[in-house]
Amino acid sequence: MIVRNKLIVALAGVAMMAGTSAVHAQDDELNVAYFLEWPMPFQAAKVAGTYDEALGMKVNWVSFDTGTAMSAAMASGDIDLSLSQGLPPFVVATSAGQDLQIVDVAVSYSENDNCVVRSELEIDKDSAAELAGKKVAVPLGTAAHYGFLKQMDHFGVPLDSLTIVDMAPAEGQAALAQGAVDMACGWGGALNRMKESGDILLTGAEKEEIGILVFDVTSGASDFVAENGDTVAKFLAVTAAANEEWQANQSADMLAAIAADAGMSEEDAAASLATFVFPNVDEQLSEKWFGGGAQEFMKGVAEVFVEAGAIDAAKDSYEANVNTAPLETAGTM
């Protein structure tokens, strides 16, 4: 398994850029990263122009394939906020020295991030040991990578027995369909298509039982958050309102807007949304999340990556990488 050098080189570049970060937003523009094929309520507000109106500035939305790419874009100053960045990519970047902060929990999705084994192999959770010697497509440094590591540890499959290829979910799905890899890991629309070629090893509930929590965050460079607190708070307030509207009504019009913006059919978007949980502001500020739970979980994620040789070391604490001030303000708006 020769993946460590490639990941470390990429993270070194992020860490070097971290020291040069500045207050990125222009007075009248905000640059926000997001994922296609990852339907979320905020997209209805995005399409309606609600963010622009509430913030009093133009919001430029830029799509990305992975959370690691989002980290690099925030380090270079091309992106101000990322919604929704996977927690593992955030932990990887901050462990490497990038000064980022989490400002909210974007979504929790145990059922919508997983690894799929090619059907012809007929490998399931009872025969997972047969994965030894197989080729796996994994987007390194992401939530899918973390889940993959935890599953292999759970099943006792040595990482050095696998050939691991760094692929974004869409690339991994294509490789799985073509038979170029034996297993692929990913999320969203790509995961749904992976399931057409294979089967998952563990359900979301089964993953949670072995300690695999899967959630995304809204994140930004610490200096940007500190100097643009009011803008960030307004942004989070719009997101929270969209989440509440979706959970209360789930209207056909809202679904249509979300699906179109995500580049998905309404049927597929609805299927993904059915597996998503959007904690409200009070829940996010509770002990389970930003009251201590999220910070402790970040430490655990980092230690898993250290043990796997993906990063050199974990931070002593990730407390400084959570900033609840904008979220607290958003809750009063």
Backbone hydrogen bonds in HBPLUS format (Angstrom, degrees):
<---DONOR---> <-ACCEPTOR-->    atom                        ^
c    i                          cat <-CA-CA->   ^        H-A-AA   ^      H-
h    n   atom  resd res      DA  || num        DHA   H-A  angle D-A-AA Bond
n    s   type  num  typ     dist DA aas  dist angle  dist       angle   num
A0007-LEU N   A0003-VAL O   3.24 MM   4  6.50 161.5  2.28 155.5 160.6     1
A0008-ILE N   A0004-ARG O   2.84 MM   4  6.02 168.0  1.85 163.5 167.2     2
A0009-VAL N   A0005-ASN O   2.92 MM   4  6.03 161.4  1.96 150.9 155.4     3
A0010-ALA N   A0006-LYS O   3.22 MM   4  6.39 160.0  2.26 140.8 145.9     4
A0011-LEU N   A0007-LEU O   2.93 MM   4  6.18 159.0  1.97 151.8 157.8     5
A0012-ALA N   A0008-ILE O   2.82 MM   4  5.98 146.1  1.93 146.5 156.0     6
A0013-GLY N   A0009-VAL O   3.18 MM   4  6.48 150.5  2.27 144.7 151.2     7
A0014-VAL N   A0010-ALA O   3.20 MM   4  6.57 150.9  2.29 141.5 149.3     8
A0015-ALA N   A0011-LEU O   2.84 MM   4  6.11 160.6  1.88 152.1 157.1     9
A0016-MET N   A0012-ALA O   2.93 MM   4  6.14 154.7  2.00 146.8 153.2    10
A0017-MET N   A0013-GLY O   3.10 MM   4  6.29 154.6  2.16 143.9 150.3    11
A0018-ALA N   A0014-VAL O   2.94 MM   4  6.11 136.0  2.14 142.5 155.2    12
A0020-THR N   A0017-MET O   2.90 MM   3  5.41 157.3  1.95 116.4 124.0    13
A0021-SER N   A0018-ALA O   3.38 MM   3  5.51 172.1  2.39 109.5 110.8    14
A0029-GLU N   A0026-GLN O   3.36 MM   3  5.04 168.5  2.37  99.9 103.2    15
A0058-LYS N   A0028-ASP O   2.80 MM  30  5.93 155.3  1.86 144.4 138.3    16
A0030-LEU N   A0058-LYS O   2.79 MM  28  6.29 138.8  1.96 153.6 163.2    17
A0060-ASN N   A0030-LEU O   2.70 MM  30  5.98 158.8  1.74 160.5 168.1    18
A0080-ASP N   A0031-ASN O   2.80 MM  49  5.28 157.7  1.85 138.3 146.0    19
A0081-LEU N   A0031-ASN O   3.27 MM  50  6.71 158.1  2.32 152.1 158.0    20
A0032-VAL N   A0060-ASN O   2.80 MM  28  6.08 169.3  1.82 166.8 169.9    21
A0062-VAL N   A0032-VAL O   2.83 MM  30  6.11 162.9  1.86 158.7 162.3    22
A0033-ALA N   A0081-LEU O   2.87 MM  48  6.32 160.0  1.91 153.1 158.6    23
A0083-LEU N   A0033-ALA O   2.84 MM  50  5.90 175.4  1.84 149.8 151.4    24
A0034-TYR N   A0062-VAL O   3.04 MM  28  6.25 145.9  2.16 146.5 148.5    25
A0064-PHE N   A0034-TYR O   2.89 MM  30  6.12 143.0  2.03 157.2 168.4    26
A0037-GLU N   A0262-ALA O   2.75 MM 225  4.83 159.9  1.79 135.5 140.4    27
A0189-GLY N   A0037-GLU O   3.25 MM 152  5.14 154.9  2.31 139.2 144.5    28
A0043-GLN N   A0040-MET O   3.04 MM   3  5.89 158.4  2.09 125.5 130.8    29
A0044-ALA N   A0041-PRO O   2.99 MM   3  5.72 149.8  2.08 122.4 129.2    30
A0045-ALA N   A0042-PHE O   3.06 MM   3  5.23 117.5  2.47  98.7 113.5    31
A0046-LYS N   A0042-PHE O   2.83 MM   4  6.14 148.2  1.94 146.8 157.5    32
A0047-VAL N   A0043-GLN O   2.93 MM   4  6.07 164.1  1.95 145.2 147.6    33
A0048-ALA N   A0044-ALA O   3.07 MM   4  6.20 152.6  2.14 139.7 147.5    34
A0050-THR N   A0045-ALA O   2.95 MM   5  5.08 144.0  2.08 154.9 155.6    35
A0049-GLY N   A0046-LYS O   3.20 MM   3  5.32 154.0  2.27 102.1 110.0    36
A0053-GLU N   A0049-GLY O   3.12 MM   4  6.37 160.7  2.16 151.3 156.7    37
A0054-ALA N   A0050-THR O   2.90 MM   4  6.04 167.7  1.91 153.5 156.8    38
A0055-LEU N   A0051-TYR O   2.89 MM   4  5.91 160.1  1.93 155.2 160.3    39
A0056-GLY N   A0052-ASP O   2.86 MM   4  5.60 128.6  2.12 134.3 146.7    40
A0057-MET N   A0052-ASP O   3.26 MM   5  5.18 135.6  2.47 133.3 142.2    41
A0070-MET N   A0066-THR O   3.34 MM   4  6.70 144.2  2.48 133.9 143.4    42
A0071-SER N   A0067-GLY O   3.05 MM   4  6.39 151.0  2.14 143.9 150.5    43
A0072-ALA N   A0068-THR O   3.18 MM   4  6.53 159.2  2.23 147.4 151.6    44
A0073-ALA N   A0069-ALA O   3.02 MM   4  6.25 154.3  2.08 145.3 152.4    45
A0074-MET N   A0070-MET O   2.91 MM   4  6.20 149.6  2.00 151.7 159.8    46
A0075-ALA N   A0071-SER O   2.92 MM   4  6.16 150.0  2.01 146.9 155.9    47
A0076-SER N   A0072-ALA O   3.00 MM   4  6.24 148.4  2.10 145.3 153.1    48
A0078-ASP N   A0073-ALA O   2.96 MM   5  5.20 126.3  2.26 158.8 163.4    49
A0079-ILE N   A0073-ALA O   3.20 MM   6  5.41 147.8  2.31 122.1 118.6    50
A0077-GLY N   A0074-MET O   3.30 MM   3  5.08 141.6  2.46  91.1 101.9    51
A0082-SER N   A0219-SER O   2.85 MM 137  5.25 151.9  1.93 146.7 154.0    52
A0219-SER N   A0082-SER O   3.04 MM 137  5.25 149.9  2.14 138.4 147.1    53
A0085-GLN N   A0217-VAL O   2.82 MM 132  5.26 139.1  1.99 169.2 159.3    54
A0217-VAL N   A0085-GLN O   2.72 MM 132  5.26 159.5  1.76 147.4 151.7    55
A0090-PHE N   A0086-GLY O   3.31 MM   4  6.55 156.5  2.37 148.1 154.9    56
A0087-LEU N   A0215-PHE O   3.23 MM 128  6.26 149.8  2.33 156.2 153.8    57
A0090-PHE N   A0087-LEU O   3.04 MM   3  5.05 115.0  2.48  99.2 115.5    58
A0091-VAL N   A0087-LEU O   2.87 MM   4  6.16 157.6  1.92 158.4 165.4    59
A0092-VAL N   A0088-PRO O   2.82 MM   4  6.02 162.9  1.85 158.0 162.5    60
A0093-ALA N   A0089-PRO O   3.01 MM   4  6.15 164.7  2.04 146.5 150.1    61
A0094-THR N   A0090-PHE O   3.00 MM   4  6.20 168.7  2.01 153.4 156.5    62
A0095-SER N   A0091-VAL O   2.86 MM   4  5.87 150.4  1.95 146.0 154.5    63
A0096-ALA N   A0092-VAL O   3.12 MM   4  6.29 135.7  2.32 138.0 149.0    64
A0096-ALA N   A0093-ALA O   3.13 MM   3  5.15 129.4  2.40  94.2 107.6    65
A0098-GLN N   A0093-ALA O   3.02 MM   5  5.49 159.9  2.06 146.8 140.4    66
A0097-GLY N   A0094-THR O   3.13 MM   3  5.07 155.6  2.19  97.8 105.2    67
A0222-SER N   A0099-ASP O   3.01 MM 123  5.80 169.6  2.02 137.1 139.0    68
A0101-GLN N   A0220-GLY O   2.86 MM 119  5.64 156.1  1.91 162.8 170.2    69
A0220-GLY N   A0101-GLN O   3.07 MM 119  5.64 148.7  2.17 150.5 160.3    70
A0102-ILE N   A0321-ASN O   2.75 MM 219  6.12 155.5  1.81 142.1 146.3    71
A0323-ASN N   A0102-ILE O   2.99 MM 221  6.06 177.8  1.99 167.5 167.1    72
A0103-VAL N   A0218-THR O   2.82 MM 115  5.65 171.9  1.82 166.5 165.8    73
A0218-THR N   A0104-ASP O   2.99 MM 114  5.28 156.2  2.05 137.5 141.5    74
A0106-ALA N   A0216-ASP O   2.87 MM 110  5.32 138.0  2.05 119.1 128.8    75
A0216-ASP N   A0107-VAL O   2.84 MM 109  5.37 157.7  1.88 158.0 165.7    76
A0108-SER N   A0277-VAL O   2.87 MM 169  5.07 160.0  1.91 150.6 156.6    77
A0277-VAL N   A0108-SER O   2.93 MM 169  5.07 146.1  2.05 149.4 156.7    78
A0109-TYR N   A0214-VAL O   2.87 MM 105  5.61 165.1  1.89 150.9 155.8    79
A0112-ASN N   A0109-TYR O   3.03 MM   3  5.32 156.1  2.09 111.8 119.4    80
A0114-ASN N   A0186-GLY O   2.99 MM  72  5.81 154.6  2.06 162.6 169.5    81
A0186-GLY N   A0114-ASN O   2.95 MM  72  5.81 160.0  1.99 166.4 169.0    82
A0116-VAL N   A0184-ALA O   2.78 MM  68  5.46 163.8  1.80 158.7 161.8    83
A0184-ALA N   A0116-VAL O   3.01 MM  68  5.46 153.3  2.08 146.9 153.6    84
A0117-VAL N   A0199-ASP O   2.78 MM  82  5.31 167.2  1.79 150.3 146.6    85
A0199-ASP N   A0117-VAL O   2.90 MM  82  5.31 149.2  1.99 142.6 146.7    86
A0118-ARG N   A0182-ASP O   2.87 MM  64  5.43 174.0  1.87 156.4 156.6    87
A0121-LEU N   A0118-ARG O   3.10 MM   3  5.88 154.7  2.16 122.2 128.8    88
A0119-SER N   A0197-SER O   2.98 MM  78  6.09 169.3  2.00 143.3 141.0    89
A0122-GLU N   A0119-SER O   2.96 MM   3  5.54 150.5  2.04 118.8 127.0    90
A0127-SER N   A0124-ASP O   2.97 MM   3  5.35 150.7  2.06 111.0 120.0    91
A0130-GLU N   A0127-SER O   2.97 MM   3  5.92 167.2  1.98 129.4 133.2    92
A0131-LEU N   A0128-ALA O   2.94 MM   3  5.68 163.2  1.96 124.9 127.2    93
A0132-ALA N   A0129-ALA O   3.30 MM   3  6.15 171.5  2.30 121.1 123.1    94
A0134-LYS N   A0131-LEU O   2.89 MM   3  5.42 149.8  1.98 149.0 148.0    95
A0133-GLY N   A0161-SER O   2.73 MM  28  5.21 138.6  1.90 125.7 139.2    96
A0163-THR N   A0134-LYS O   3.01 MM  29  6.29 167.9  2.03 151.8 155.0    97
A0182-ASP N   A0135-LYS O   2.76 MM  47  5.32 151.5  1.84 140.8 150.3    98
A0183-MET N   A0135-LYS O   3.25 MM  48  6.64 141.7  2.40 150.9 155.5    99
A0136-VAL N   A0163-THR O   2.79 MM  27  6.14 162.4  1.82 162.1 166.8   100
A0165-VAL N   A0136-VAL O   2.79 MM  29  6.07 169.1  1.80 166.3 169.0   101
A0137-ALA N   A0183-MET O   2.83 MM  46  6.31 158.5  1.88 151.8 156.6   102
A0185-CYS N   A0137-ALA O   2.93 MM  48  6.25 146.0  2.05 159.6 170.0   103
A0138-VAL N   A0165-VAL O   2.88 MM  27  6.08 164.4  1.91 159.8 164.8   104
A0167-MET N   A0138-VAL O   3.20 MM  29  5.53 147.7  2.30 102.8 112.2   105
A0145-HIS N   A0142-THR O   3.10 MM   3  5.05 120.4  2.47  93.1 107.8   106
A0146-TYR N   A0142-THR O   3.04 MM   4  6.43 159.4  2.08 151.8 156.5   107
A0147-GLY N   A0143-ALA O   2.91 MM   4  6.18 165.7  1.93 152.6 156.5   108
A0148-PHE N   A0144-ALA O   2.89 MM   4  6.01 152.3  1.97 142.0 149.9   109
A0149-LEU N   A0145-HIS O   2.94 MM   4  6.22 163.1  1.97 153.4 156.9   110
A0150-LYS N   A0146-TYR O   2.99 MM   4  6.27 164.6  2.02 155.0 158.9   111
A0151-GLN N   A0147-GLY O   2.92 MM   4  6.08 154.0  1.99 146.3 153.6   112
A0152-MET N   A0148-PHE O   2.90 MM   4  6.13 165.0  1.92 156.2 160.1   113
A0153-ASP N   A0149-LEU O   2.99 MM   4  6.18 156.0  2.05 146.4 153.2   114
A0154-HIS N   A0150-LYS O   2.91 MM   4  6.09 154.4  1.97 141.9 149.4   115
A0155-PHE N   A0151-GLN O   2.90 MM   4  6.16 155.1  1.97 152.2 158.2   116
A0156-GLY N   A0152-MET O   2.88 MM   4  5.87 112.1  2.35 134.3 150.5   117
A0157-VAL N   A0152-MET O   2.89 MM   5  5.03 155.5  1.95 148.5 150.7   118
A0156-GLY N   A0153-ASP O   3.20 MM   3  4.99 147.6  2.31  93.9 103.6   119
A0161-SER N   A0158-PRO O   3.03 MM   3  5.39 159.8  2.07 110.3 116.0   120
A0162-LEU N   A0159-LEU O   3.09 MM   3  5.51 166.3  2.11 114.6 118.5   121
A0171-GLU N   A0168-ALA O   2.97 MM   3  5.33 119.0  2.35 111.1 126.2   122
A0172-GLY N   A0168-ALA O   2.90 MM   4  6.13 160.5  1.94 159.1 165.6   123
A0173-GLN N   A0169-PRO O   2.83 MM   4  6.04 153.7  1.90 150.6 157.6   124
A0174-ALA N   A0170-ALA O   3.15 MM   4  6.37 157.2  2.20 141.6 146.8   125
A0175-ALA N   A0171-GLU O   2.97 MM   4  6.23 159.2  2.02 149.8 155.7   126
A0176-LEU N   A0172-GLY O   2.88 MM   4  6.08 152.8  1.96 147.2 154.6   127
A0177-ALA N   A0173-GLN O   2.97 MM   4  6.20 161.6  2.01 149.7 154.3   128
A0178-GLN N   A0174-ALA O   3.02 MM   4  6.21 144.8  2.15 143.1 152.5   129
A0180-ALA N   A0175-ALA O   2.81 MM   5  4.95 140.2  1.97 158.2 156.5   130
A0179-GLY N   A0176-LEU O   3.10 MM   3  5.08 151.7  2.18 100.1 108.9   131
A0191-LEU N   A0187-TRP O   3.18 MM   4  4.67 153.8  2.25 105.7 108.6   132
A0191-LEU N   A0188-GLY O   3.08 MM   3  5.32 118.3  2.48 101.1 115.4   133
A0192-ASN N   A0188-GLY O   3.09 MM   4  6.49 157.6  2.14 151.5 158.0   134
A0193-ARG N   A0189-GLY O   3.04 MM   4  6.35 152.5  2.12 147.2 154.1   135
A0194-MET N   A0190-ALA O   2.85 MM   4  6.14 145.6  1.97 144.3 155.0   136
A0195-LYS N   A0191-LEU O   3.11 MM   4  6.41 149.7  2.21 151.0 157.2   137
A0196-GLU N   A0193-ARG O   3.01 MM   3  5.31 153.3  2.09 106.4 114.9   138
A0197-SER N   A0194-MET O   2.83 MM   3  5.46 156.7  1.88 117.8 125.5   139
A0207-LYS N   A0203-THR O   2.90 MM   4  6.17 149.3  2.00 149.3 158.1   140
A0208-GLU N   A0204-GLY O   3.00 MM   4  6.29 157.6  2.05 151.1 156.7   141
A0209-GLU N   A0205-ALA O   3.12 MM   4  6.36 144.4  2.25 140.9 150.2   142
A0210-ILE N   A0207-LYS O   3.05 MM   3  5.39 140.1  2.21 104.6 115.4   143
A0212-ILE N   A0207-LYS O   2.94 MM   5  5.17 163.9  1.97 139.1 136.2   144
A0211-GLY N   A0208-GLU O   3.05 MM   3  4.98 161.3  2.09 106.1 108.5   145
A0224-PHE N   A0221-ALA O   3.02 MM   3  5.28 118.7  2.41 103.1 118.3   146
A0225-VAL N   A0221-ALA O   3.03 MM   4  6.36 164.0  2.06 161.4 165.6   147
A0226-ALA N   A0222-SER O   2.96 MM   4  6.12 161.5  1.99 149.2 154.5   148
A0227-GLU N   A0223-ASP O   3.09 MM   4  6.17 155.9  2.15 144.6 149.9   149
A0228-ASN N   A0224-PHE O   2.92 MM   4  5.83 119.4  2.29 144.1 158.4   150
A0232-VAL N   A0228-ASN O   2.97 MM   4  6.25 165.0  1.99 160.4 165.2   151
A0233-ALA N   A0229-GLY O   2.91 MM   4  6.06 157.9  1.96 146.2 152.5   152
A0234-LYS N   A0230-ASP O   3.01 MM   4  6.23 159.6  2.06 147.6 152.3   153
A0235-PHE N   A0231-THR O   2.98 MM   4  6.21 155.6  2.04 147.8 154.9   154
A0236-LEU N   A0232-VAL O   2.92 MM   4  6.20 160.2  1.96 153.7 158.4   155
A0237-ALA N   A0233-ALA O   2.91 MM   4  6.13 146.6  2.02 144.8 154.6   156
A0238-VAL N   A0234-LYS O   3.11 MM   4  6.38 153.9  2.18 147.8 152.9   157
A0239-THR N   A0235-PHE O   3.12 MM   4  6.43 161.7  2.16 148.2 153.3   158
A0240-ALA N   A0236-LEU O   2.87 MM   4  6.04 162.1  1.90 149.6 154.2   159
A0241-ALA N   A0237-ALA O   3.00 MM   4  6.14 156.1  2.06 144.2 150.5   160
A0242-ALA N   A0238-VAL O   2.99 MM   4  6.25 154.9  2.06 149.1 155.7   161
A0243-ASN N   A0239-THR O   2.97 MM   4  6.26 156.2  2.03 150.4 157.1   162
A0244-GLU N   A0240-ALA O   2.97 MM   4  6.22 159.4  2.02 148.6 153.9   163
A0245-GLU N   A0241-ALA O   2.92 MM   4  6.11 155.9  1.98 146.2 152.9   164
A0246-TRP N   A0242-ALA O   2.99 MM   4  6.19 158.9  2.04 148.0 153.1   165
A0247-GLN N   A0243-ASN O   2.99 MM   4  6.21 168.0  2.00 152.9 156.2   166
A0248-ALA N   A0244-GLU O   2.95 MM   4  6.01 140.7  2.10 142.1 152.4   167
A0249-ASN N   A0245-GLU O   3.00 MM   4  6.02 157.6  2.05 148.3 153.4   168
A0250-GLN N   A0246-TRP O   2.87 MM   4  4.61 124.1  2.19 115.4 132.1   169
A0255-LEU N   A0251-SER O   3.01 MM   4  6.27 161.5  2.05 150.1 155.2   170
A0256-ALA N   A0252-ALA O   2.93 MM   4  6.08 156.4  1.99 146.2 152.7   171
A0257-ALA N   A0253-ASP O   3.08 MM   4  6.33 156.6  2.14 145.8 151.2   172
A0258-ILE N   A0254-MET O   2.97 MM   4  6.20 162.3  2.01 152.0 156.9   173
A0259-ALA N   A0255-LEU O   2.86 MM   4  5.98 173.5  1.87 156.5 158.6   174
A0260-ALA N   A0256-ALA O   3.03 MM   4  6.08 165.3  2.05 145.6 150.0   175
A0261-ASP N   A0257-ALA O   3.10 MM   4  6.21 161.5  2.14 144.9 150.0   176
A0262-ALA N   A0258-ILE O   2.91 MM   4  6.08 144.7  2.04 148.6 159.1   177
A0263-GLY N   A0259-ALA O   3.01 MM   4  6.09 117.1  2.42 140.2 155.0   178
A0264-MET N   A0259-ALA O   2.98 MM   5  5.08 178.5  1.98 148.9 149.4   179
A0263-GLY N   A0260-ALA O   3.25 MM   3  5.19 149.0  2.36  95.7 104.8   180
A0269-ALA N   A0265-SER O   2.93 MM   4  6.12 162.6  1.96 153.7 159.1   181
A0270-ALA N   A0266-GLU O   2.90 MM   4  5.96 160.2  1.94 144.6 149.9   182
A0271-ALA N   A0267-GLU O   3.05 MM   4  6.26 150.7  2.14 141.3 149.3   183
A0272-SER N   A0268-ASP O   3.03 MM   4  6.32 154.7  2.10 148.1 154.0   184
A0273-LEU N   A0269-ALA O   2.90 MM   4  6.12 169.8  1.91 155.9 158.9   185
A0274-ALA N   A0270-ALA O   3.00 MM   4  6.09 141.3  2.15 140.9 150.2   186
A0275-THR N   A0272-SER O   2.94 MM   3  5.51 155.4  2.00 115.0 122.7   187
A0276-PHE N   A0273-LEU O   3.08 MM   3  5.08 162.8  2.11 105.7 111.1   188
A0284-GLN N   A0280-ASN O   2.94 MM   4  6.20 157.5  1.99 156.2 163.1   189
A0285-LEU N   A0281-VAL O   3.08 MM   4  6.33 143.7  2.22 147.0 156.4   190
A0286-SER N   A0283-GLU O   3.09 MM   3  5.14 159.0  2.14 104.4 110.5   191
A0290-PHE N   A0284-GLN O   2.92 MM   6  5.95 165.7  1.94 160.7 164.2   192
A0289-TRP N   A0286-SER O   3.20 MM   3  5.73 134.4  2.42 109.9 119.5   193
A0291-GLY N   A0286-SER O   2.77 MM   5  5.13 140.0  1.93 148.7 137.5   194
A0293-GLY N   A0287-GLU O   2.95 MM   6  5.93 150.9  2.04 160.5 169.4   195
A0294-ALA N   A0289-TRP O   2.70 MM   5  4.79 177.4  1.70 137.7 137.5   196
A0296-GLU N   A0292-GLY O   3.06 MM   4  6.24 159.5  2.10 153.4 158.8   197
A0297-PHE N   A0293-GLY O   2.96 MM   4  6.14 154.5  2.02 147.4 155.1   198
A0298-MET N   A0294-ALA O   2.91 MM   4  6.16 152.3  1.99 148.3 155.1   199
A0299-LYS N   A0295-GLN O   3.26 MM   4  6.55 154.0  2.33 142.2 148.0   200
A0300-GLY N   A0296-GLU O   3.14 MM   4  6.48 152.1  2.22 143.3 150.9   201
A0301-VAL N   A0297-PHE O   2.85 MM   4  6.19 154.2  1.92 153.4 160.7   202
A0302-ALA N   A0298-MET O   2.95 MM   4  6.17 165.0  1.97 152.8 156.3   203
A0303-GLU N   A0299-LYS O   3.04 MM   4  6.28 155.0  2.11 145.6 152.1   204
A0304-VAL N   A0300-GLY O   3.09 MM   4  6.36 146.4  2.21 144.2 152.6   205
A0304-VAL N   A0301-VAL O   3.15 MM   3  5.20 122.6  2.50  96.0 110.2   206
A0305-PHE N   A0301-VAL O   3.12 MM   4  6.48 157.0  2.18 151.6 157.2   207
A0306-VAL N   A0302-ALA O   2.91 MM   4  6.21 149.9  2.00 148.8 157.9   208
A0307-GLU N   A0303-GLU O   2.97 MM   4  6.12 163.8  2.00 145.1 149.1   209
A0308-ALA N   A0304-VAL O   3.02 MM   4  6.23 143.0  2.16 141.0 151.3   210
A0310-ALA N   A0305-PHE O   2.86 MM   5  5.15 145.4  1.98 162.7 159.7   211
A0309-GLY N   A0306-VAL O   2.94 MM   3  5.05 152.2  2.01 103.6 112.7   212
A0321-ASN N   A0318-TYR O   3.03 MM   3  5.26 151.2  2.12 105.7 114.9   213
A0322-VAL N   A0319-GLU O   3.24 MM   3  5.83 154.3  2.31 120.5 120.4   214
A0328-GLU N   A0324-THR O   2.86 MM   4  6.06 158.9  1.90 162.0 168.6   215
A0329-THR N   A0325-ALA O   3.03 MM   4  6.28 156.4  2.09 150.5 156.7   216
A0330-ALA N   A0326-PRO O   2.83 MM   4  6.05 153.9  1.90 144.5 152.6   217
A0331-GLY N   A0327-LEU O   2.98 MM   4  6.22 144.9  2.11 144.6 153.0   218
A0332-THR N   A0329-THR O   2.99 MM   3  5.40 156.9  2.04 111.3 118.7   219
A0333-MET N   A0330-ALA O   3.09 MM   3  5.26 160.3  2.13 107.8 114.1   220
